[in-house]
Amino acid sequence: MKLEQTLYGKRICLRSYEKKDLIFLTDMWFDEENGKYLSDPTKEYVDDVYQKALDTLGESEYGYYFVIELEDTGERIGSACLFPDENKRVYDIGYCIHKSRWNQGYGTEAVVLLCEWIQENGAEKVTAEVAAENAASNRLLRKLGFVIEKTSEFKKHNMDVRFDSYIYGKEL
C-alpha cells in the first residue's frame, strides 16, 4: 500500500518507499548494531523468502512502508511501517532510525507523525512490539503514552536469535 501524500513533521518527512531506497534500508536493517532489535536478519541469513519480500516491498497489500528523510536536505535517516487490521481500526507500527541519528528525537517525531495519520484516518488504537531489552524504544513509546499490554517474543528471520518483547498499545 502507498500513501497519497508525504507526511511532514517539524524536521522530517515520511514518504512511501521506492525501489531506489532498498540499499539504504537493507544496509541499516542488516547492520548488527543498527538492526540488533529488528526481526530482520543479518545479511548472511537472507534467504529466498526474505529476498522476495524485499523485492516486493513497495507492492505490499498488507501494510505501508516509509522512508524517513530530513525535510530540509532529503537525507534518508530511517524507515517506518504501518500494518492495519482488517477493519483499519488498529494499526501496528514499526520504525528504525539510522544509528548516526540516534538520540536526536527523530524516532519520537516519526512515531508522532504515524499516530497522527492513523488517528486522522479513523483508527482507534496503535500497537507496537519492542524487544524488552531495547531501552531506547521502550522509553520512546512510554513517553508518547503507550502502555504495555502483554509480553511476547519474536525471533530474527532465519536466525536462532530470540527476544522477549512487549506489545504496547495506545488508544487514540
Backbone torsions as a table, in degrees:
resi	resn	phi	psi	omega
1	MET	NA	150.2	177.7
2	LYS	-131.1	145.8	174.0
3	LEU	-81.6	146.9	177.1
4	GLU	-68.4	-32.0	-174.3
5	GLN	-128.0	157.4	172.8
6	THR	-78.5	144.5	177.2
7	LEU	-95.9	127.8	-176.2
8	TYR	-112.8	132.8	173.2
9	GLY	-111.2	-160.0	179.8
10	LYS	-72.8	-39.6	-176.6
11	ARG	-123.7	-15.6	-174.1
12	ILE	-127.5	166.4	168.5
13	CYS	-135.8	152.4	175.6
14	LEU	-114.5	118.9	178.4
15	ARG	-120.8	157.9	179.8
16	SER	-61.7	143.8	178.0
17	TYR	-59.0	142.8	172.5
18	GLU	-129.4	154.2	-177.2
19	LYS	-54.5	-31.5	179.9
20	LYS	-64.5	-13.5	-178.5
21	ASP	-87.7	-10.9	-169.6
22	LEU	-59.6	-43.6	-178.4
23	ILE	-64.0	-44.4	177.0
24	PHE	-57.3	-48.2	-176.4
25	LEU	-64.7	-47.9	-177.5
26	THR	-68.0	-34.7	174.8
27	ASP	-59.3	-38.0	-180.0
28	MET	-75.3	-50.3	-176.5
29	TRP	-65.6	-37.0	-176.1
30	PHE	-83.9	-10.8	179.1
31	ASP	-65.4	131.7	-175.2
32	GLU	-59.6	-36.7	179.3
33	GLU	-82.9	-50.7	-175.3
34	ASN	-65.2	-39.5	-177.3
35	GLY	-99.2	14.5	-174.1
36	LYS	-50.7	-45.8	-173.9
37	TYR	-99.4	15.0	176.8
38	LEU	-92.3	161.9	174.8
39	SER	-81.1	-7.9	178.2
40	ASP	-69.0	143.4	179.2
41	PRO	-80.0	171.1	166.5
42	THR	-77.9	163.7	-170.7
43	LYS	-52.0	-41.3	-175.5
44	GLU	-69.6	-11.8	179.3
45	TYR	-104.3	8.4	176.7
46	VAL	-70.9	123.3	177.9
47	ASP	-109.4	-178.3	-178.1
48	ASP	-61.8	-38.1	-179.7
49	VAL	-63.2	-47.3	-179.3
50	TYR	-67.3	-41.2	179.3
51	GLN	-61.0	-39.6	178.2
52	LYS	-63.4	-39.9	177.4
53	ALA	-62.2	-41.7	177.4
54	LEU	-63.8	-43.2	-177.0
55	ASP	-66.2	-21.0	-178.2
56	THR	-116.1	18.7	-175.9
57	LEU	-53.0	-44.1	-177.7
58	GLY	-75.0	-6.2	-177.9
59	GLU	-106.8	10.4	-175.1
60	SER	-59.9	134.8	174.2
61	GLU	-94.0	-4.2	-173.2
62	TYR	-104.5	-15.7	-177.3
63	GLY	-168.0	178.5	-179.6
64	TYR	-110.6	137.1	176.3
65	TYR	-119.4	132.4	-176.2
66	PHE	-124.2	155.3	167.6
67	VAL	-110.5	134.8	177.5
68	ILE	-96.1	126.6	-179.5
69	GLU	-125.3	152.1	168.9
70	LEU	-70.8	129.9	-175.3
71	GLU	-63.9	-37.6	-174.8
72	ASP	-78.3	-28.1	-176.4
73	THR	-116.1	-17.8	-175.7
74	GLY	79.5	4.7	178.8
75	GLU	-64.0	130.7	176.7
76	ARG	-76.1	129.6	-178.4
77	ILE	-129.0	-0.3	-179.6
78	GLY	176.4	-171.5	179.5
79	SER	-141.0	161.4	176.2
80	ALA	-152.3	161.4	177.8
81	CYS	-150.2	157.0	177.6
82	LEU	-133.0	135.7	176.5
83	PHE	-130.9	106.9	-179.5
84	PRO	-79.7	152.5	170.4
85	ASP	-75.1	178.5	-173.7
86	GLU	-63.0	-24.9	179.8
87	ASN	-99.1	-0.2	-177.5
88	LYS	57.3	36.8	177.3
89	ARG	-102.4	-26.4	178.9
90	VAL	-129.4	131.8	177.4
91	TYR	-119.1	133.6	171.4
92	ASP	-95.2	136.7	-178.0
93	ILE	-118.4	158.1	172.1
94	GLY	-143.6	157.2	-179.9
95	TYR	-158.5	154.5	177.2
96	CYS	-150.7	126.4	178.0
97	ILE	-107.7	136.6	178.6
98	HIS	-59.3	138.4	-174.6
99	LYS	-58.5	-23.1	177.0
100	SER	-69.9	-11.9	-178.0
101	ARG	-119.6	12.9	178.6
102	TRP	-63.8	152.6	174.7
103	ASN	61.1	32.6	177.5
104	GLN	-121.7	7.5	176.5
105	GLY	86.2	3.4	-177.8
106	TYR	-71.2	-35.5	176.8
107	GLY	-63.0	-44.3	178.2
108	THR	-60.1	-47.1	-179.2
109	GLU	-62.4	-39.1	179.0
110	ALA	-65.7	-44.1	-179.9
111	VAL	-65.6	-38.9	176.6
112	VAL	-60.8	-45.7	178.5
113	LEU	-60.7	-43.6	178.6
114	LEU	-60.6	-46.9	-178.7
115	CYS	-63.5	-40.6	178.4
116	GLU	-62.0	-45.5	-179.9
117	TRP	-63.9	-42.7	-180.0
118	ILE	-60.4	-46.8	-179.9
119	GLN	-64.7	-43.4	179.0
120	GLU	-60.6	-23.4	-178.8
121	ASN	-100.3	19.8	167.9
122	GLY	87.2	7.0	178.9
123	ALA	-76.0	160.5	-177.2
124	GLU	-107.2	-18.6	-171.1
125	LYS	-155.5	151.1	174.4
126	VAL	-124.3	139.9	175.4
127	THR	-125.3	159.6	176.6
128	ALA	-155.5	138.4	175.0
129	GLU	-104.5	131.9	-176.5
130	VAL	-134.8	136.7	174.2
131	ALA	-57.2	134.7	-177.7
132	ALA	-57.5	-33.7	-177.9
133	GLU	-86.8	1.1	178.3
134	ASN	-84.9	83.1	-173.5
135	ALA	-58.0	-42.0	-176.0
136	ALA	-63.8	-47.3	-179.5
137	SER	-69.2	-35.3	176.0
138	ASN	-63.0	-43.1	177.1
139	ARG	-62.3	-44.9	-178.1
140	LEU	-58.1	-50.4	-177.1
141	LEU	-65.7	-42.1	178.4
142	ARG	-62.2	-40.6	178.8
143	LYS	-59.2	-33.8	-178.2
144	LEU	-90.6	9.2	174.2
145	GLY	91.9	8.5	174.4
146	PHE	-75.4	147.6	177.0
147	VAL	-126.8	147.7	177.7
148	ILE	-70.2	125.1	179.0
149	GLU	-101.5	-29.7	176.9
150	LYS	-165.9	166.7	175.3
151	THR	-102.0	155.4	-178.9
152	SER	-155.1	-160.0	171.5
153	GLU	-157.7	156.1	173.9
154	PHE	-142.6	164.0	177.8
155	LYS	-126.9	155.7	174.8
156	LYS	-71.8	139.2	-177.9
157	HIS	-55.5	128.0	171.6
158	ASN	65.2	14.7	-179.2
159	MET	-126.9	158.4	177.2
160	ASP	-95.8	54.0	178.3
161	VAL	-124.2	119.9	-177.8
162	ARG	-120.4	149.7	177.1
163	PHE	-130.2	132.1	164.9
164	ASP	-66.7	146.0	-175.8
165	SER	-142.4	165.5	173.4
166	TYR	-113.9	138.0	170.4
167	ILE	-99.8	113.5	179.8
168	TYR	-95.8	152.2	174.1
169	GLY	-138.9	153.6	176.3
170	LYS	-144.7	121.2	175.0
171	GLU	-75.4	138.6	-179.2
172	LEU	-99.3	NA	NA
